[in-house]
């Protein structure tokens, strides 16, 4: 019939161009899809919703960090799986930050004792930072800790995301710093004097005050004090637990800063 065209073999685009396709739904044609794509170069993907922030009192956050440290017996930065000697999966050590966030959703976990421990860690680090700032010995990590300590009211899980990641590690840092401070004080106020003379072979019963691993020298540097109140310092191939009492034998290498440095040490 005149005025009509056979469209049975035409594409949707060709029909559209002839003006004989209904415009009710613009998504029914390839043409309209291309127009929409030009208007939205990222396609039809929906945007990810913003994460809602949550706010927690400073005391809760520090207490939660203490509980996370207790759970891991220290600080775990990244979650990793643990296997037994036979290669069987035992458990996963979750990172402290995730454990901390879990506790923040259960404020009943924050007993007065835990709150006090969090406050103690915060106060110690604040005093330590202030002391070393006066001596001009702040590190990059100290600067990060300062940002955490500057939060005095509430932590925002979005606005303080960086600070909350840092605070998860701080109870363990505070514990190490307290041990170092105690060890340094005991060395400073020891009254037993120096041991022997340089080159002498000596033996002593030693309480280990601290032990730190040196990647540069691939050994442990141990600081201790003898049962005669004499501070000693030496390197050793294995780590020694602070508080352990050991018998050692070695050669006096040097005397410095009220310490006797021993060389070629054997633990008996």
C-alpha positions as CSV (number, residue, x, y, z in Angstrom):
1,X,0.0,0.0,0.0
2,X,1.2,3.5,-0.8
3,X,2.6,5.3,2.2
4,X,3.8,2.2,3.9
5,X,7.2,0.6,3.8
6,X,8.1,-3.0,4.5
7,X,10.2,-2.9,7.6
8,X,10.4,-6.6,8.4
9,X,14.0,-6.8,7.3
10,X,15.2,-3.5,8.7
11,X,17.3,-2.9,11.8
12,X,15.9,-0.9,14.7
13,X,18.1,2.0,13.8
14,X,16.8,2.1,10.2
15,X,13.2,2.0,11.5
16,X,14.0,4.8,13.9
17,X,15.4,6.9,11.2
18,X,12.2,6.4,9.1
19,X,10.2,7.8,12.1
20,X,8.1,4.6,12.4
21,X,9.3,3.3,15.7
22,X,7.7,4.2,18.9
23,X,9.7,6.6,21.1
24,X,8.2,5.4,24.4
25,X,11.4,3.7,25.6
26,X,14.6,5.3,24.4
27,X,16.5,2.2,25.5
28,X,14.8,0.1,22.8
29,X,17.1,1.4,20.1
30,X,20.8,1.2,19.5
31,X,20.8,4.8,18.6
32,X,19.5,5.9,22.0
33,X,22.0,3.6,23.7
34,X,24.8,5.4,22.0
35,X,23.4,8.7,22.9
36,X,23.2,7.6,26.5
37,X,26.8,6.3,26.4
38,X,28.0,9.7,25.1
39,X,26.2,11.4,28.0
40,X,27.7,8.8,30.5
41,X,31.1,7.8,29.2
42,X,31.4,5.3,32.1
43,X,28.5,3.2,30.9
44,X,25.6,2.2,33.1
45,X,27.7,1.3,36.2
46,X,26.3,2.7,39.4
47,X,28.6,4.7,41.6
48,X,29.8,3.1,44.8
49,X,28.1,4.6,47.8
50,X,30.2,6.5,50.2
51,X,31.1,4.7,53.4
52,X,29.3,6.2,56.3
53,X,31.6,7.5,59.1
54,X,31.2,6.4,62.7
55,X,32.5,8.3,65.7
56,X,34.0,6.8,68.8
57,X,35.3,8.4,72.0
58,X,39.1,8.6,72.3
59,X,39.1,6.4,75.4
60,X,37.2,3.7,73.6
61,X,39.6,3.6,70.7
62,X,42.7,3.3,72.8
63,X,41.0,0.6,74.9
64,X,40.0,-1.3,71.8
65,X,43.7,-1.0,70.6
66,X,44.8,-2.6,73.9
67,X,42.4,-5.5,73.5
68,X,43.6,-6.1,70.0
69,X,47.2,-6.1,71.2
70,X,46.2,-8.6,73.9
71,X,44.5,-10.9,71.3
72,X,47.6,-11.0,69.1
73,X,50.1,-10.8,71.9
74,X,51.6,-7.8,70.1
75,X,51.0,-6.0,66.8
76,X,50.0,-7.7,63.5
77,X,50.0,-5.3,60.6
78,X,48.4,-7.6,58.0
79,X,46.2,-10.6,58.4
80,X,47.9,-13.8,57.6
81,X,47.2,-17.5,57.9
82,X,49.0,-19.8,60.3
83,X,49.9,-23.4,59.6
84,X,51.2,-26.2,61.8
85,X,54.4,-28.1,61.1
86,X,52.4,-30.5,58.9
87,X,51.2,-27.7,56.7
88,X,47.6,-27.8,58.0
89,X,45.8,-24.6,58.5
90,X,45.5,-23.7,62.2
91,X,44.1,-20.2,62.3
92,X,44.3,-16.7,60.8
93,X,46.0,-13.9,62.8
94,X,43.9,-10.9,62.0
95,X,45.4,-7.5,61.8
96,X,45.1,-5.5,65.0
97,X,43.1,-2.8,63.2
98,X,40.3,-5.2,62.3
99,X,40.1,-6.6,65.9
100,X,40.0,-3.0,67.2
101,X,37.1,-2.1,65.0
102,X,35.2,-5.2,66.1
103,X,35.6,-4.2,69.8
104,X,34.4,-0.6,69.1
105,X,31.0,-2.1,68.1
106,X,30.8,-3.8,71.6
107,X,31.5,-1.1,74.2
108,X,30.6,-3.5,76.9
109,X,34.2,-4.9,76.3
110,X,35.7,-1.7,77.8
111,X,36.0,-2.4,81.4
112,X,37.5,0.2,83.7
113,X,40.7,-1.7,83.8
114,X,41.0,-1.8,80.0
115,X,40.1,1.9,79.8
116,X,42.9,2.7,82.3
117,X,45.4,0.7,80.3
118,X,44.6,2.6,77.2
119,X,44.9,5.8,79.0
120,X,48.3,4.7,80.5
121,X,49.6,3.9,77.0
122,X,48.4,7.2,75.6
123,X,49.9,9.2,78.5
124,X,53.3,7.4,78.3
125,X,53.6,8.1,74.6
126,X,52.6,11.7,75.0
127,X,55.3,12.2,77.6
128,X,57.9,10.3,75.6
129,X,57.1,12.3,72.4
130,X,57.4,15.6,74.4
131,X,60.7,14.6,75.9
132,X,62.3,13.6,72.6
133,X,60.9,16.6,70.9
134,X,62.8,18.8,73.3
135,X,65.9,16.9,72.4
136,X,65.2,17.2,68.7
137,X,65.1,13.5,68.1
138,X,61.6,12.9,66.6
139,X,61.3,10.4,63.8
140,X,58.7,10.1,61.0
141,X,56.8,7.6,63.1
142,X,56.9,10.0,66.1
143,X,55.2,12.6,63.8
144,X,52.5,10.1,63.0
145,X,52.0,9.4,66.7
146,X,51.7,13.1,67.3
147,X,48.8,13.2,64.9
148,X,47.0,10.5,66.9
149,X,47.7,12.2,70.2
150,X,46.2,15.4,68.7
151,X,42.8,13.7,68.5
152,X,41.4,14.5,72.0
153,X,37.6,14.2,71.6
154,X,36.4,11.6,69.1
155,X,37.9,9.5,66.3
156,X,36.0,9.5,63.0
157,X,36.4,6.2,61.1
158,X,36.5,8.2,57.8
159,X,38.1,11.5,58.8
160,X,40.7,9.8,61.1
161,X,41.2,6.7,59.0
162,X,45.0,7.2,59.0
163,X,45.1,7.9,62.7
164,X,43.1,4.9,63.6
165,X,45.4,2.7,61.6
166,X,48.3,4.1,63.6
167,X,46.7,3.8,67.1
168,X,46.1,0.1,66.6
169,X,49.9,-0.3,66.8
170,X,50.6,2.0,69.7
171,X,49.9,-0.1,72.8
172,X,52.7,-2.5,71.6
173,X,54.9,0.4,70.8
174,X,54.3,1.9,74.3
175,X,55.1,-1.4,76.0
176,X,58.4,-1.6,74.1
177,X,59.3,2.0,74.9
178,X,58.5,1.4,78.6
179,X,60.8,-1.6,78.7
180,X,63.6,0.4,77.1
181,X,63.1,3.3,79.5
182,X,63.2,0.9,82.5
183,X,66.3,-0.8,81.1
184,X,68.0,2.6,80.5
185,X,67.2,3.8,84.1
186,X,68.5,0.6,85.6
187,X,71.8,0.9,83.7
188,X,72.0,4.6,84.5
189,X,71.6,4.1,88.2
190,X,73.6,0.8,88.5
191,X,76.3,1.1,91.1
192,X,78.3,-2.1,90.6
193,X,80.9,-0.5,88.3
194,X,82.7,-2.0,85.3
195,X,83.8,-5.6,84.9
196,X,87.5,-6.5,84.5
197,X,89.8,-4.9,82.0
198,X,89.8,-4.9,78.2
199,X,90.9,-8.3,77.0
200,X,90.0,-10.2,80.1
201,X,87.8,-13.3,80.0
202,X,85.0,-13.0,82.5
203,X,81.9,-14.9,83.7
204,X,78.7,-13.4,85.1
205,X,75.1,-14.1,86.0
206,X,73.0,-11.7,84.0
207,X,69.4,-10.5,84.0
208,X,68.4,-9.6,80.5
209,X,66.9,-6.1,80.3
210,X,66.4,-5.8,76.6
211,X,67.2,-7.5,73.3
212,X,66.8,-6.1,69.8
213,X,67.6,-7.6,66.5
214,X,69.9,-5.7,64.1
215,X,69.3,-6.4,60.4
216,X,72.6,-4.7,59.6
217,X,74.6,-7.2,61.7
218,X,72.2,-10.1,61.6
219,X,72.4,-10.6,65.4
220,X,70.7,-9.6,68.6
221,X,72.1,-6.8,70.8
222,X,71.5,-7.6,74.4
223,X,71.6,-5.3,77.4
224,X,71.6,-6.7,80.9
225,X,72.7,-6.3,84.5
226,X,74.7,-8.7,86.6
227,X,73.8,-9.9,90.1
228,X,76.6,-7.5,91.2
229,X,74.6,-4.6,89.7
230,X,77.1,-4.2,86.8
231,X,75.5,-3.3,83.4
232,X,76.7,-5.3,80.4
233,X,76.1,-5.2,76.7
234,X,76.9,-7.8,74.0
235,X,75.7,-9.3,70.7
236,X,74.3,-12.8,70.5
237,X,73.1,-15.0,67.7
238,X,69.6,-15.7,69.3
239,X,67.1,-13.5,70.9
240,X,66.9,-13.6,74.7
241,X,63.7,-12.8,76.6
242,X,63.6,-9.7,78.7
243,X,63.6,-10.7,82.4
244,X,65.5,-14.0,81.8
245,X,68.4,-14.8,84.1
246,X,71.3,-16.4,82.3
247,X,75.0,-17.2,83.0
248,X,77.4,-15.9,80.4
249,X,81.0,-16.1,79.6
250,X,82.9,-13.7,77.3
251,X,85.8,-11.3,76.7
252,X,85.7,-7.7,77.8
253,X,85.8,-5.6,74.6
254,X,85.3,-2.1,75.9
255,X,84.0,0.1,78.7
256,X,81.7,2.9,77.8
257,X,78.8,4.8,79.4
258,X,78.8,2.8,82.6
259,X,78.6,-0.4,80.5
260,X,81.0,-3.3,80.1
261,X,80.8,-4.5,76.5
262,X,81.5,-8.2,76.0
263,X,82.6,-10.0,72.9
264,X,82.5,-13.7,71.9
265,X,79.7,-14.4,74.4
266,X,78.6,-17.9,75.3
267,X,75.4,-18.5,77.3
268,X,76.2,-21.3,79.7
